[in-house]
Amino acid sequence: MAVVVLTNGGRPETVDEFSDWNVRELARERISRRSVLKAVMAGAGGYAFAQFQLAEAAFAAGGGKAGRAGVVVSGRHLSFVPTADGVLQPAMAVTAQLVSKTGNLPAKLRAFIDVGAAPGQYGTRVEAGIRHLVGRYAIPGGPIGSQFYLKATVGGLRPDTVYHYRVRLSDGTVSGDAHFTTAPAGGSAVPAPFTFTAFADVGTNTAPTDPRYAWGQNPSSVTAAGGTWPAGVFDDNSYLADDPVAGPQGTDQRPALTQTLLMATQRPVFTLLAGDICYANPSGSGLPADDTTALTRKPPKGKNLYNPYVWDVFLNQIEPLAARTPWMFATGNHDMEPLYGDTKFLGDSPTHGYGGLVERLDLPANGPKTCPSVYRFVYANVGMISIDANDLSAELQTNTGYSGGAQVSWLKRTLREWRTRGERAKDIDFIVAFMHHCAYSTTNNHASDGGVRDALDPLFSKYQVDLVVQGHNHLLERTDPIRYGKRTRSAPDGSTIDPAKDGVTYICVGSGGRPRYPFRQAPGPAAPPPPGVTPTGAQKLAAGQRYRGYRPPGGPNTGENNTENIVNSYFWSKEKTAVKPAGHPAGSRVPEVVDWSQVRYDDYAFIAVDVVPAARGARTTLTVRSLADALPGTRKPYTEIDRITLARTAGRGAITPDERRET
């Protein structure tokens, strides 16, 4: 790590300066784990009881029974266990939270996962480790951070088999029964068709309880316990009044919760979450935690708001599906949490704020060793790759470049292996990447990230990645297929795409529950087209929505641009990078004209991806269905608004030297 020389009288101001200063101060003071825990627990009582009430309700709803110690189990979630090359083992990783009224656990408490063929028939016991997660420093004006998680890997299972399990503690506490299905085995047999789901930018529709604050009151005047943070601070509930889905008169005021329940109706074998998981850090620029101005939603300069107990709410929110179906996470900008540093990445390695995620989640450790959220796994004939776009971003540069190029080098090796090397190329028909920042989007708030695009588009094009799942922009948008930065063809709703010839399809599904973003406004001073481009016809209008069943106000192309062509989009560039007033480095916007924006929907939705494997030489397909939550006027819980099918010849995923050349 480079030594940062502090200016301004030795006070840290930039992100790099603060990180360097904080690590050195911790080392100088030699703060022991015991002293940190003592300070934490001294003020944890009120918070502990408030969070216990939340966890106890979820525990009871799931059929749990408490034991002698007064500890409950909540927020159970599963993850696949891939080998170094991405092959899924006949195993499952189980993580859950342990919560008590006091905020502490009995000294000799032990935790186990009981596994068997049916409820009550648990023939296997696996002991789980218990992790105590605390921050490296106190949050000024904020809550105490002290949480316990149990983690276990259940191995020795049979492929493609249903197993029931429960969590059991040594004091007699038992969770309700849940079940999971292991992945199919590799080999000559053709796997059965399957579905996976995906979304991003989720958050919660319930704020964690803060025993100091009552709704809307000044914290200095509040003495009664049991209050909550005002809406929109540590939850999603700052929806605009005119939002037809989540607004006061909308069809679903809890889209973050609803999305999980709707995904369960698709019976997915796994779910992808492409970053911005729970919004414990609602500020999103990866700066140190400080909640002294949380009620105004504006953190002090150089700091971010942060509440670790948002994770409790989120994990309970997704448990109905995540306790039965593996959830695989990528990291977004709101997932950078410097409060924890990086528990095993300190020293000469970068400090990127993923230490809390490593403890709370089960991120497969088969990517670059300094990139905990970068990994790969293969399910049936689909290779999946999680990418950390924070490392590549030109827009938000807090973590840009932290891997020193290790991530892109690893990605290149993985794609080369999956598309050029013998049996691996024959086994993997489709490659799906999921990440947070968009390489391609026309949204007003974030649009496209040039750093992500420049790093990944050439690799994705060269090695014929089929589908890229993105987030960051709070809406749904699908592109036409793209190769080396250019659209190859129009692919409207219902199209069948040949990825080997047509290129990569990008879909932003950041429509997971957070307040929505608009598409670009009409060309003008606030949204200028590139120099020399004069908007004409429909291009003079705002970049409106475009999806199955949508009718623009005033008729086609009258009130908004209901076409693929957008003259006033933009991408983020690292040129003219500067430290923003909030205290984080960021890039600059570069206008661009695009012709690849095929589908646009600016409310809440997720995707269900149906895969039909096939024998070698036969046709195999991957169909992407975009499902909108409670679309107004339909009187349905969800409505399909777009569908495309990607088709390949099974067993012929290998590409030739000519195909690998940039064209």
N, C-alpha and C positions, 0 to 999 in steps of 0.2 A: 504494500500500500504506500502510495506516495505521501510524503509528509506535507501537510498543508500549513503554510505560514499565515498566521492570523494578522489581519489589519485592524484598523479602527480601535487602537488601544488594547489589542489582545482579545476582544470580544468576538465570538463566532457569529457570522451572519449568513453565509451561504450554507447550502446543504452539506457540501463536502467539509467545510470548516466545522460544522456542528458535529458531524459523525466522528471526525478525527479528534475533536476536543472531548467528546463524550467517552470514547474508548480510553483515551489517555487519563481522564479524570477517574474513571472506574478503576483503572490499573493503579493509579497513584494512591487512591484511598483504600485499596485492598478491601473492598466491601465484600463481606462473606455472605454466602447464601443464608446462613442463620440470621445475620443482622437484617438482611432484606426482608425475610419472612417475618421477623419480629415486628418490623415497622409496618408491614402490610397488615398483619393480623390485628394490630392495635386499633385500626380503624375500620375493620371489615364487618363488624357485627350486623349493622343495619342492612348493608348490601347483601350479606350472606342470607339473612332471613328473607329478604325480598326475592332473591333469585331462587331460594329453596321453594317458595310458594309456586313459582312458575314451573319448576322442574317437577315438583310433587304432583301437580295437576296433570302434566304430560305422562308421568310415570303411572299414575292411577288409570288414566284413560287407555294406556297400552296394556293393562292387565297386570301391572306390577304389584308386589306385596312387600312392604317395608319390614326390615328386621330390627334388631335391638339397638343398633347404633344411630338410627334416625338418618340414614343416608339413602338417597334415591338415585336411580339410574335414568338418564335422559339423553336425548339426542343421539341415539344409535345410528351409525352409518357404516356402509360397507365400501370396500375398494378391492379391485382385482389385484392379484399378486403376479406380475410378469417376471420372467427371467431377464437376463441382461440383453438378450436379443429380442425381447418383446413377446415371446411365447407365454401364454397364460398357463400358470400352474394350476393343478386341481386343488385349489386353496382359496381362502377368502380372508381378507384383513377386516377386523371388526374394531371399531372405535366407539366409545361412548363417554359421556360426562358423568362424574360422580359429584353430587351436590348435597351438602348438609346444612342444618339450621345454623350452625356455629361458624361455617366457613372453613372448618378443618376436618380432618379424617382421623379416626382412631389409629394409633401408632402401628398396630399389628393387623390392620384390615387387609384382607387378600381378596382378589377378584378372579373369577373363572368364567369361561365360556363353555356351556354344556351343549353338545351337538348330538343329534340323532336323526332317526328316520321319520319321526312323527312327534307331535306335541306330547310331552311327558315321557317319551322314550329316548332319553339322552344317554347314549352309551359311551360317549367320549367327553373327557374334560381337559380343557386347555387353560393353563394359568395365564392371566393377563398381567402386564406390567401397569403400574400406576404412575403417572407423570404429574408433577405439580408445576403449573405454569404461572410465573410471576414476571412482572416487568423489570427492566434494568434500572428504572428510575420512577419516582412518583409522578402522577399526572397532576399538574397544578390546577386546582379548581375542579378536579375530576374524581371519578370513582376509584375505589381500590381494585387492583387487578390480581385476583388469586383464584385459580381454577384448577380442577383435577380431571384428568382424562385417563381412562383405561384403554390399553391397546393390546391386541393379540392377533396372531396369524394362525388360522386353523388350517392345517395341512393334512396330507394323507387322504384326501377325499377322492371320489370318483368323478370323472368328467361328466358333464351334462346330466347332473343328478340333483334332485331337490333335497335340501337338508333343513331341518328345523334347529333352532338354537335359542338359548336364553342366556342372560347375564346373571351370575349368582355371586353374592358376596359372602364372606366367611361369617358374618353376623346373622345370616339367615335371609337377607334381602334377595329377592328374585324378580327379574323383569318378566314381562309377558312374553309369550312365544312369538317368534318371527321365523321367517324362512327365506332361503335364497337358493338359486340354481347355479351350479358351477358351469364354466364355459365348456363348449364342446371340445373334444380332443381333435388334434390334427391327424392327418392320415388320408387314406384313400376314400373313405366314406364322405359323401356330399353332405355338409351340414344342412339342417333344416332352415327355412326362412326365419328371419328375426327382425325385430324393430329396436332402434335406439332413439332416444329423444335428446334435445339440446336446447339451451337458452343461455342467457347471460344477463348481467346487471340486475340482480334479483332483489336483495335487501329483505326487509321485513315490514309487515303492516302493523306490528306491535312494538312499541318502544320498551326497553328494559326499565324496570321500576327504579327510581332514584329516591331513596328515603328522605333526602333533604328537601326535594322540590315538590311543590304542588303545582298543578297546571297553571301556567301563565303568570306565576307569582315571582317576585324578586327573591332569589335565594337567600339574601340577607334578612328577609322578613319572615321566612318560613321556619316553623319549629316542628310541625306535625310530620310524622312519617307517612309513607305510603303514596307519595305523589309520583308523577311521571314527568319526563322531559316534554316540553311543548312539541306539537306535531312538526315533523320535518327536520328535527335535529338528529335523532338517532333512529329514525324510521323513514318509511317512504311517503308518509302522509302529508306531502305538500303539493298534492295534485291540483291542477288548475281547475277553476270552477266550470270551464267549458269542455273539460275532458269527457267525451261521451261514454267512456267505460268507467274510469275511476273517479270522475267528478261527483259532486253531491247528488246529482240526479242521474248518474250513470247506471250501467248494468252490472257492475262489479266493483265495489269499493275496496276489495282486498286482492288485487291481481297477483301479488307476489305469492300469497298462500294458494290461491286458486290454480296458478300454473302448475304447481307440484301435484295437486290433486287431479288436474286434467291430464297430466302426463301419465299418471298411473293408469288411466283408462286405455292407454295405448299398449299396455303390458310390455314395457321396454326391458331389454336385457341389460342395459346400462343407460346412464344419463350423463351427458357432458354439460359442464357449466364453464363457459368461456370467459371467466374472469369477472371481477367486481362481485364478490360472493355475498357478503352480508352487510357491508358498509358500516362496520365498526369505526372505520375512518371515513366519515362522510366528506371530508375536504378533498381527499384523493390525490394529493401531491407528494405523499411519502415523507412529510416533515415530522419532527418530534411532537409528542402529544401535549396539549394544553387546552383545558376546558374552561378557563376563567371567563370567557365570553360566549359560552355555548348557547345561552338563551337568545343571543342575537344572531346565532348561526354563522358568526364571523370570527374565526380564530385569530389570535394575535399574529403579527407578521412573523414569518419564519416558522410557524407552528401549524399543526392540524388538530382539529377536534378528534377525540378518540374515546370510545367506551367499549371495553372488552366484553361487557355483558350482552352486547348485541349478538355475539356469537351464541350465547345460551338460547336466545329467542330463535335465531336462525336454525340451529341444529334441531330444536324441537319442532320447528315449522316443517322441515323436510323429512323428519323421521318416518311419517307414514309411508313414504316411498323409499327413502334411503336406507331404512332398516331391512329392506327386502331386495333392493336393487343397487348394485354398485354405482356410486357417483364418482366421476373422474373430473378433477378440477384443473383449470389453468388459472394463472394469476393476472389480475388487472391492476390499474393504478390505485384503486381503492383498497387493494390487498397488500400494499406496502405499509408495514406497521413497525416503525423503528423502536417502539417501546420494548420489543423483545430482542432486537438485534437479530443475530443468526446464531443459534445455540451451538452449532458445530462448524460455523464458517467464519469465526473471528480470526484474529491474528493477521496474517498477510493476505487473507482472502477478502473479497468485497463484503461490505455491510449493506445488505439490501432489504432488511426488514421482513424476512420470511420465517423467522424462528418460531413465531406463534403458529403459522400454518403447518410447519413440520410437526408440531406437537398435536394440534387439533385434528388434522386430517391424516390420511395415509397416502402420501404422494409416492408413487413408485420411484425407486432410487436407481434407475437404469439410464439416466441421462448424464450430461456433464456433471462432475462431482460438485461444482460450485453453483449449480442451477437446480435447486430442489424441485421446481415445478415444471421442469423440462423432462419428458419421458416418452416412452412408446409402449404400445401393446397391440397384439393382433387378436382379433376376435373373428373366428371362422376365416373368411376370405378378405377381411378388411383390416388394413393397417392404420392405426390411430396414432397421431403425434400431438402432444401438448407442447406448445411454444410459449415462451415468456416474452411477450411483445414489449414489456417495460425495458428490456435490454436493448431494444432496437428503435425505440420511439424517437421521432424528431419533435413531436409536440410537447410531451411531458418528459423532461430529461433527468429526473431525479436518479433513476437507475440506468440510464442509457450507457451502454458499453461496459456494464459491471462484469460481464463474463470474459472480457478481453478477446472476444471472437470465438470463444469455446463453443457457444451454443450453435452458431452457424456452421462451424466445422463439424460438429456432431451431427447436425441435421443433414449436411451434405453426405456424410458417410452413411447415414441411415437410408436416405433416399437412393443412394447408389446401390446399396445392398438390396433393397427391396425391389428395385427396378432392373437390375443388371446381373444378379448373381444366381444362377442355377435354380435350385428348388425353391428358394425364397421368392424369387420373381414369379415362379409358377403357382405358388400357394397364395400369394397376395394379389388379388385382382384390383381392388380399390384402395386408394390412400386418401384418408381424411385428416386434415390438420385442423386444430382448434386453438384459438388465441384470442386476445382481447382487442387491441387496437386494430382498426380497419385498414387494410391495404387499399380497399375500394369502397367508397360510400359517398353520397351526396348530401349528407345531413348538415344542417346549419351549424350545430354546436362543435362537432369534431371532424366531420368529413373524412378524408383519407389521410393516412400517415405516410409521408414520403420515405421516412426512415425504414419503416416496416416494408413498404412496397419495394424499395430498392434492394433490401437484403433478401427478400423471399420470392418475389415474382420471378426472377430468372431461374431459381432453383425449382420452384413449383412448375414452371413451364417446361424446363429441361427434363425433369423426371416425371412428368405427367401426373401430378397430384390431381385428384378428381374433384374434391370438394374442400372448401375452406370455410369453417364456421367462425364468425367474428362477433364481437360485442362492442362495448364502449359507446356507441350511438344508441339511444333509447328508443328503438323502433325496429321494424323489419325491412330489410332491403336485399334484393337478390340481383346479381349481375347477369348479363349474358356471359357465355364462355370467353375467357381472355387468355391470350398467349403473348408473352413478352410485352405486356402493357397495352395490347391492342385487342379490341373485340374481334372475334372471328366470324360471328353470325348472330342473328337475332334468335332468341329462344324464349318465346312467350309461354304463358301458362299452357301446360299440356305437352310441352315439347319433349322429344327424346334426343339426348345429347350423346355424341361419341367423344368422350374426353381424350382418347388417344389422338384424335384428329382436331377436335374443336378447341380443346384447352380446358382451363380451370374455371369452375363456377365458385363465386364468392357469395356468401350469404351472411348478412349481419342480422343477428337475432338478439340484440340487446334490449329486447322488449319483455324482460322477465319480471317487471314490477315497479321499477323506479319511475318517477314523473317523466312523461314522454318528452321527446325533442321534436321540433318541427323540421321539415325539409327546407331547402333554401327558399328565401323570399324572392320576389321578382327582381330581375337585374336592375341595379341602381348603385348609388354611392356606397350603400352598406354591403352590397353583394355584387361587386363589379366583375364583368367578364374580362378575359385577358385582353391586353392591348391589341388593337386591330380587329377585334371581333365585335360586330354590330348585330345585336339581337334582332331577329325578324320573326314574324308569325308567332307560333306557339312559344318560341324561345323568349319572347318578351314577357312571358308570364312566370309566376312562381313555380318552382319544382314541386308539383302536387303529388297526390297519391296515385297509385296505378296497380290495381290488383283485381282479381276475379270478382265481378259483381259491383265494382265501384262505378258510380256515375258522378263526374265532376259537376259542381254547381254551374248552372248556365249552359250545360251541354259540353261535349268533347272540346277540349282546348280553348274553352271560352273563359273560365275563371282561373284556370291553372294549367300548367304544362303537363298534360297527360301523355307524354311521349318518353322515349328513351333518351332524348337529347337534352342536355343541360349545359347552358353556356356559362353559368356563373358558379360552378363548383370550385373547389380548391383542394390543395393538399398541403401538409405541413412539411417545412424544410428546416434543416439544421442551420442554414444560413441565417445570419442576423439573430442568432440565439442570444437571449438576454435573461437576466434574473427578473422575474415578474414581481409586482408589488407584494404579492402574498409571500414571496421569498423562495420560489423554486425556479430553476432554469427552464426555459421553454423556447421553442422554435418560432418560425414566422409562417404566415399563410401565403401560398402562391396560387393565384387563380388558374383554373384549367377548364377546358370544354370537354365534356364526356358524352359518349354515345352508348354506354353499356349498362345504364340503370334501368333494368327491366321491370322489377316489381318494387313498389314502395307502399308501406302501410305504417302509419305513425301512432299505433296504440299497442296493446299487449298481445303477444303471440309467442309460440314456440314451434319447433319443427319436430316432426316424427319422420324417421328415416327407415324405410323398409328395404331390406336386403334379401335378395333371392339368389343364393349360391347355386352353382351348376357344375356338372361334370366337365372335365377339361375338354375344350373344343366346343362346348355349348354356350348359349347366351346367358350371361349373368347380369342382373340389374340392381341398381341402387336408386330408389325413388324417394324424393324429398317432398314431403307434404308440409305446407305452412298452415298452421291452425291458429286462428284468431280467437282470443278469449272474449266471449259474450258480445259478439259484434252487434251493435244496436240494430234493432229491427228484425233480427233473425229469430229471437226467442229460443235460442239454442245455447248450451253452455260453451260450445266452440263451433267455429265454422271454417271449413277448408277454403283458403283464399288463393292458393297457388299449388301447382304440382309439376314437377319435372322428373324425368327418368334418365339416369346415366346408365349407359349400356356398354358392356365389354364382352370379349370372348374369354371364357374362364380358362385359366392356366396359361394365358398369353400376355401376362403383365410386363414381361421383359421388353425393353426397348432397344432398338438397333443403334449403332454408332451414328447413323445419319439422323435419326430422330433426336439424338441428344445434342445435335448441333443447334445453336441459336439461329432461328429463321425469322 
